[in-house]
Amino acid sequence: MNLLNKLERKFGRYYISNLMLYIVIGTGIVFAFQYLFAGLPLRDFLSFNKFAILHGQIWRIISFIFIPESGSPISMVFWLYLYWMIGSSLEDYWGGFNFNVYYFSGVIFAIIGGFITGYATVYCLNLSLFLAMAAVNPNMQLLLFFFLPVKMKWLAWLDAAYLIYLFIINSWGVRVTILFSMLNFLLFFGGDFLRLVLHKIKFRKIRSSFKNRDK
């Protein structure tokens, strides 16, 4: 985080404000075209493809982040709204520059993983937004499906459990994709979690020593 602070002091004015709004709008446009013109191979044209990129189709390095998950228009509106709300909240909490670093570092890691495995997806990167939001505001409540209040920390535990499940059942290529898509989260929060674990270990040792002294 010291490095991040130095980067912000030097390049803090260079960032895309309301980044998540543009990501959501782009994803919504792609979904609308897919839904209205189902015969067009739009997903194939935009998806990350290592072979195609190395043969000149360089737009795929960025365009894959706008490919939506499959679903109905209603579910897509819900997920896009959720991504926008979480992204905007993180931008308000961190500031625009730091949020840009978080999101684009996730994109870069996903691209690196894509060149290793041959493919990349934005799915795990979007899940990392939930984990980040839960880390900075675990008691924030979301109205799941617009009516069911759920705290962010419980959604984050479900996300983490699902990622672990995907990691276990899938091939090494998918595992590499998951790991690289989570590196931005580890980059931002790994040190905090490590310090928390060490603090708990130290606290337990101290408590155990006092218990032994009282015996």
C-alpha atoms as a printed R data frame, in Angstrom:
    type eleno elety resid chain resno       x       y       z
1   ATOM     1    CA   MET     A     1   0.000   0.000   0.000
2   ATOM     2    CA   ASN     A     2   3.002   2.318   0.460
3   ATOM     3    CA   LEU     A     3   3.735   1.826  -3.231
4   ATOM     4    CA   LEU     A     4   0.114   2.637  -4.026
5   ATOM     5    CA   ASN     A     5   0.329   5.858  -2.014
6   ATOM     6    CA   LYS     A     6   3.478   6.855  -3.901
7   ATOM     7    CA   LEU     A     7   1.794   6.137  -7.226
8   ATOM     8    CA   GLU     A     8  -1.239   8.177  -6.202
9   ATOM     9    CA   ARG     A     9   0.912  11.157  -5.253
10  ATOM    10    CA   LYS     A    10   2.676  11.024  -8.612
11  ATOM    11    CA   PHE     A    11  -0.102   9.947 -10.985
12  ATOM    12    CA   GLY     A    12  -3.250  10.516  -8.909
13  ATOM    13    CA   ARG     A    13  -4.839  12.853 -11.428
14  ATOM    14    CA   TYR     A    14  -4.737  10.203 -14.174
15  ATOM    15    CA   TYR     A    15  -7.742   7.973 -13.750
16  ATOM    16    CA   ILE     A    16 -11.160   7.284 -15.247
17  ATOM    17    CA   SER     A    17 -13.853   8.771 -13.042
18  ATOM    18    CA   ASN     A    18 -16.995   6.626 -12.624
19  ATOM    19    CA   LEU     A    19 -15.111   3.701 -14.158
20  ATOM    20    CA   MET     A    20 -17.694   1.115 -13.148
21  ATOM    21    CA   LEU     A    21 -20.447   3.093 -14.852
22  ATOM    22    CA   TYR     A    22 -18.642   2.772 -18.198
23  ATOM    23    CA   ILE     A    23 -17.981  -0.936 -17.616
24  ATOM    24    CA   VAL     A    24 -21.660  -1.504 -16.839
25  ATOM    25    CA   ILE     A    25 -22.844   0.526 -19.842
26  ATOM    26    CA   GLY     A    26 -20.495  -1.354 -22.179
27  ATOM    27    CA   THR     A    27 -21.593  -4.712 -20.775
28  ATOM    28    CA   GLY     A    28 -25.247  -3.716 -21.061
29  ATOM    29    CA   ILE     A    29 -24.798  -2.733 -24.716
30  ATOM    30    CA   VAL     A    30 -23.112  -6.039 -25.521
31  ATOM    31    CA   PHE     A    31 -25.892  -7.943 -23.742
32  ATOM    32    CA   ALA     A    32 -28.573  -5.986 -25.621
33  ATOM    33    CA   PHE     A    33 -26.946  -6.801 -28.978
34  ATOM    34    CA   GLN     A    34 -26.616 -10.449 -28.005
35  ATOM    35    CA   TYR     A    35 -30.247 -10.595 -26.921
36  ATOM    36    CA   LEU     A    36 -31.695  -8.733 -29.919
37  ATOM    37    CA   PHE     A    37 -29.436 -10.269 -32.550
38  ATOM    38    CA   ALA     A    38 -28.900 -13.773 -31.253
39  ATOM    39    CA   GLY     A    39 -27.515 -14.948 -34.600
40  ATOM    40    CA   LEU     A    40 -24.524 -12.594 -34.459
41  ATOM    41    CA   PRO     A    41 -21.331 -14.220 -33.095
42  ATOM    42    CA   LEU     A    42 -20.630 -11.159 -30.946
43  ATOM    43    CA   ARG     A    43 -19.313 -13.115 -27.967
44  ATOM    44    CA   ASP     A    44 -16.855 -14.989 -30.192
45  ATOM    45    CA   PHE     A    45 -15.737 -11.685 -31.705
46  ATOM    46    CA   LEU     A    46 -15.047 -10.045 -28.314
47  ATOM    47    CA   SER     A    47 -13.824 -12.940 -26.167
48  ATOM    48    CA   PHE     A    48 -10.212 -13.369 -25.088
49  ATOM    49    CA   ASN     A    49  -8.461 -15.672 -27.523
50  ATOM    50    CA   LYS     A    50  -4.706 -15.998 -27.260
51  ATOM    51    CA   PHE     A    51  -4.271 -17.307 -30.802
52  ATOM    52    CA   ALA     A    52  -6.424 -14.522 -32.308
53  ATOM    53    CA   ILE     A    53  -4.655 -11.807 -30.296
54  ATOM    54    CA   LEU     A    54  -1.232 -12.993 -31.430
55  ATOM    55    CA   HIS     A    55  -2.529 -12.791 -34.996
56  ATOM    56    CA   GLY     A    56  -3.561  -9.137 -34.785
57  ATOM    57    CA   GLN     A    57  -6.968  -9.065 -33.077
58  ATOM    58    CA   ILE     A    58  -5.623  -6.966 -30.218
59  ATOM    59    CA   TRP     A    59  -9.025  -5.512 -29.229
60  ATOM    60    CA   ARG     A    60  -9.736  -8.817 -27.470
61  ATOM    61    CA   ILE     A    61  -7.244  -7.819 -24.747
62  ATOM    62    CA   ILE     A    62  -9.844  -5.307 -23.502
63  ATOM    63    CA   SER     A    63 -13.150  -6.289 -25.104
64  ATOM    64    CA   PHE     A    64 -13.473  -9.487 -23.055
65  ATOM    65    CA   ILE     A    65 -14.261  -7.433 -19.927
66  ATOM    66    CA   PHE     A    66 -17.557  -6.357 -21.535
67  ATOM    67    CA   ILE     A    67 -18.843  -9.874 -22.194
68  ATOM    68    CA   PRO     A    68 -21.858 -10.439 -19.922
69  ATOM    69    CA   GLU     A    69 -22.806 -13.654 -18.209
70  ATOM    70    CA   SER     A    70 -25.739 -15.508 -19.697
71  ATOM    71    CA   GLY     A    71 -29.135 -14.707 -18.228
72  ATOM    72    CA   SER     A    72 -32.493 -13.054 -18.725
73  ATOM    73    CA   PRO     A    73 -32.805  -9.275 -19.181
74  ATOM    74    CA   ILE     A    74 -34.223  -8.962 -15.653
75  ATOM    75    CA   SER     A    75 -31.330 -10.842 -14.029
76  ATOM    76    CA   MET     A    76 -28.843  -8.894 -16.148
77  ATOM    77    CA   VAL     A    77 -30.314  -5.568 -14.983
78  ATOM    78    CA   PHE     A    78 -29.969  -6.760 -11.387
79  ATOM    79    CA   TRP     A    79 -26.329  -7.847 -11.766
80  ATOM    80    CA   LEU     A    80 -25.328  -4.727 -13.674
81  ATOM    81    CA   TYR     A    81 -26.942  -2.554 -11.018
82  ATOM    82    CA   LEU     A    82 -25.129  -4.531  -8.310
83  ATOM    83    CA   TYR     A    83 -21.747  -4.214 -10.038
84  ATOM    84    CA   TRP     A    84 -22.281  -0.492 -10.542
85  ATOM    85    CA   MET     A    85 -23.284   0.058  -6.926
86  ATOM    86    CA   ILE     A    86 -20.339  -1.908  -5.512
87  ATOM    87    CA   GLY     A    87 -17.844  -0.342  -7.913
88  ATOM    88    CA   SER     A    88 -19.131   3.155  -7.151
89  ATOM    89    CA   SER     A    89 -18.987   2.476  -3.403
90  ATOM    90    CA   LEU     A    90 -15.380   1.284  -3.667
91  ATOM    91    CA   GLU     A    91 -14.495   4.351  -5.719
92  ATOM    92    CA   ASP     A    92 -16.052   6.605  -3.068
93  ATOM    93    CA   TYR     A    93 -14.180   4.745  -0.313
94  ATOM    94    CA   TRP     A    94 -10.758   4.530  -1.989
95  ATOM    95    CA   GLY     A    95 -10.874   7.398  -4.430
96  ATOM    96    CA   GLY     A    96 -10.961   7.135  -8.200
97  ATOM    97    CA   PHE     A    97  -7.264   6.476  -8.717
98  ATOM    98    CA   ASN     A    98  -7.056   3.595  -6.241
99  ATOM    99    CA   PHE     A    99 -10.191   1.982  -7.609
100 ATOM   100    CA   ASN     A   100  -8.786   2.244 -11.142
101 ATOM   101    CA   VAL     A   101  -5.605   0.530  -9.928
102 ATOM   102    CA   TYR     A   102  -7.634  -2.237  -8.268
103 ATOM   103    CA   TYR     A   103  -9.820  -2.920 -11.288
104 ATOM   104    CA   PHE     A   104  -7.182  -2.594 -14.001
105 ATOM   105    CA   SER     A   105  -4.609  -4.601 -12.058
106 ATOM   106    CA   GLY     A   106  -7.261  -7.328 -11.968
107 ATOM   107    CA   VAL     A   107  -7.679  -6.989 -15.733
108 ATOM   108    CA   ILE     A   108  -3.903  -7.171 -16.265
109 ATOM   109    CA   PHE     A   109  -3.589 -10.261 -14.080
110 ATOM   110    CA   ALA     A   110  -6.506 -11.857 -15.953
111 ATOM   111    CA   ILE     A   111  -4.742 -11.106 -19.259
112 ATOM   112    CA   ILE     A   112  -1.487 -12.651 -18.012
113 ATOM   113    CA   GLY     A   113  -3.421 -15.715 -16.912
114 ATOM   114    CA   GLY     A   114  -5.101 -15.740 -20.308
115 ATOM   115    CA   PHE     A   115  -1.793 -15.888 -22.140
116 ATOM   116    CA   ILE     A   116  -0.797 -18.815 -19.915
117 ATOM   117    CA   THR     A   117  -4.004 -20.809 -20.340
118 ATOM   118    CA   GLY     A   118  -5.221 -19.480 -23.691
119 ATOM   119    CA   TYR     A   119  -8.417 -17.869 -22.388
120 ATOM   120    CA   ALA     A   120  -9.563 -15.308 -19.831
121 ATOM   121    CA   THR     A   121 -12.824 -14.275 -18.255
122 ATOM   122    CA   VAL     A   122 -14.017 -11.280 -16.293
123 ATOM   123    CA   TYR     A   123 -16.264 -13.421 -14.093
124 ATOM   124    CA   CYS     A   124 -13.772 -13.948 -11.251
125 ATOM   125    CA   LEU     A   125 -12.628 -10.336 -11.513
126 ATOM   126    CA   ASN     A   126 -16.205  -9.205 -10.891
127 ATOM   127    CA   LEU     A   127 -16.391 -11.539  -7.898
128 ATOM   128    CA   SER     A   128 -13.273  -9.849  -6.533
129 ATOM   129    CA   LEU     A   129 -15.312  -6.629  -6.335
130 ATOM   130    CA   PHE     A   130 -17.681  -8.325  -3.887
131 ATOM   131    CA   LEU     A   131 -14.741  -9.532  -1.800
132 ATOM   132    CA   ALA     A   132 -13.197  -6.055  -1.777
133 ATOM   133    CA   MET     A   133 -16.475  -4.446  -0.727
134 ATOM   134    CA   ALA     A   134 -16.900  -7.004   2.062
135 ATOM   135    CA   ALA     A   135 -13.345  -6.303   3.248
136 ATOM   136    CA   VAL     A   136 -13.865  -2.523   3.511
137 ATOM   137    CA   ASN     A   137 -17.511  -2.584   4.659
138 ATOM   138    CA   PRO     A   138 -18.526  -6.072   5.852
139 ATOM   139    CA   ASN     A   139 -21.813  -4.936   7.439
140 ATOM   140    CA   MET     A   140 -23.087  -3.115   4.368
141 ATOM   141    CA   GLN     A   141 -26.520  -4.447   3.458
142 ATOM   142    CA   LEU     A   142 -27.672  -5.223  -0.062
143 ATOM   143    CA   LEU     A   143 -31.231  -5.841  -1.154
144 ATOM   144    CA   LEU     A   144 -30.745  -9.167  -2.916
145 ATOM   145    CA   PHE     A   145 -33.189  -9.361  -5.829
146 ATOM   146    CA   PHE     A   146 -34.347  -5.893  -4.670
147 ATOM   147    CA   PHE     A   147 -36.154  -7.103  -1.540
148 ATOM   148    CA   LEU     A   148 -33.984  -9.494   0.555
149 ATOM   149    CA   PRO     A   149 -31.506  -7.676   2.878
150 ATOM   150    CA   VAL     A   150 -28.148  -9.468   3.066
151 ATOM   151    CA   LYS     A   151 -24.862  -8.277   4.571
152 ATOM   152    CA   MET     A   152 -21.856  -8.053   2.292
153 ATOM   153    CA   LYS     A   153 -19.761 -10.342   4.480
154 ATOM   154    CA   TRP     A   154 -22.185 -13.244   3.979
155 ATOM   155    CA   LEU     A   155 -22.174 -12.751   0.211
156 ATOM   156    CA   ALA     A   156 -18.370 -12.650   0.331
157 ATOM   157    CA   TRP     A   157 -18.238 -15.966   2.211
158 ATOM   158    CA   LEU     A   158 -20.523 -17.484  -0.431
159 ATOM   159    CA   ASP     A   159 -18.302 -16.073  -3.193
160 ATOM   160    CA   ALA     A   160 -15.174 -17.450  -1.535
161 ATOM   161    CA   ALA     A   161 -16.770 -20.875  -1.050
162 ATOM   162    CA   TYR     A   162 -17.906 -20.924  -4.676
163 ATOM   163    CA   LEU     A   163 -14.441 -19.969  -5.950
164 ATOM   164    CA   ILE     A   164 -12.867 -22.713  -3.844
165 ATOM   165    CA   TYR     A   165 -15.423 -25.177  -5.231
166 ATOM   166    CA   LEU     A   166 -14.625 -24.103  -8.818
167 ATOM   167    CA   PHE     A   167 -10.922 -24.374  -8.066
168 ATOM   168    CA   ILE     A   168 -11.309 -27.939  -6.786
169 ATOM   169    CA   ILE     A   169 -13.542 -29.377  -9.516
170 ATOM   170    CA   ASN     A   170 -11.956 -27.800 -12.583
171 ATOM   171    CA   SER     A   171  -8.809 -28.305 -14.634
172 ATOM   172    CA   TRP     A   172  -5.490 -26.611 -13.956
173 ATOM   173    CA   GLY     A   173  -6.249 -24.086 -16.685
174 ATOM   174    CA   VAL     A   174  -9.346 -22.884 -14.823
175 ATOM   175    CA   ARG     A   175  -7.415 -22.914 -11.552
176 ATOM   176    CA   VAL     A   176  -4.763 -20.632 -13.035
177 ATOM   177    CA   THR     A   177  -7.527 -18.319 -14.292
178 ATOM   178    CA   ILE     A   178  -9.103 -18.134 -10.831
179 ATOM   179    CA   LEU     A   179  -5.773 -17.518  -9.104
180 ATOM   180    CA   PHE     A   180  -4.713 -14.743 -11.465
181 ATOM   181    CA   SER     A   181  -8.157 -13.108 -11.287
182 ATOM   182    CA   MET     A   182  -7.840 -12.908  -7.496
183 ATOM   183    CA   LEU     A   183  -4.323 -11.446  -7.408
184 ATOM   184    CA   ASN     A   184  -5.616  -7.874  -7.289
185 ATOM   185    CA   PHE     A   185  -7.571  -8.727  -4.131
186 ATOM   186    CA   LEU     A   186  -4.501 -10.352  -2.563
187 ATOM   187    CA   LEU     A   187  -2.400  -7.362  -3.602
188 ATOM   188    CA   PHE     A   188  -4.722  -4.957  -1.787
189 ATOM   189    CA   PHE     A   189  -5.793  -7.046   1.213
190 ATOM   190    CA   GLY     A   190  -3.298  -9.885   1.598
191 ATOM   191    CA   GLY     A   191  -1.100  -7.914   3.984
192 ATOM   192    CA   ASP     A   192  -4.062  -6.940   6.171
193 ATOM   193    CA   PHE     A   193  -5.244 -10.546   6.431
194 ATOM   194    CA   LEU     A   194  -1.740 -11.749   7.238
195 ATOM   195    CA   ARG     A   195  -1.383  -9.155  10.000
196 ATOM   196    CA   LEU     A   196  -4.805 -10.118  11.350
197 ATOM   197    CA   VAL     A   197  -3.837 -13.803  11.469
198 ATOM   198    CA   LEU     A   198  -0.500 -13.031  13.165
199 ATOM   199    CA   HIS     A   199  -2.267 -10.779  15.661
200 ATOM   200    CA   LYS     A   200  -4.741 -13.540  16.552
201 ATOM   201    CA   ILE     A   201  -1.918 -16.062  16.943
202 ATOM   202    CA   LYS     A   202  -0.036 -13.658  19.209
203 ATOM   203    CA   PHE     A   203  -3.189 -12.962  21.241
204 ATOM   204    CA   ARG     A   204  -3.843 -16.671  21.725
205 ATOM   205    CA   LYS     A   205  -0.266 -17.248  22.875
206 ATOM   206    CA   ILE     A   206  -0.536 -14.420  25.395
207 ATOM   207    CA   ARG     A   207  -3.889 -15.701  26.664
208 ATOM   208    CA   SER     A   208  -2.497 -19.227  26.910
209 ATOM   209    CA   SER     A   209   0.522 -17.996  28.906
210 ATOM   210    CA   PHE     A   210  -1.752 -16.218  31.386
211 ATOM   211    CA   LYS     A   211  -3.870 -19.352  31.766
212 ATOM   212    CA   ASN     A   212  -0.782 -21.455  32.441
213 ATOM   213    CA   ARG     A   213   0.440 -18.905  34.976
214 ATOM   214    CA   ASP     A   214  -2.870 -19.070  36.877
215 ATOM   215    CA   LYS     A   215  -2.727 -22.851  37.190
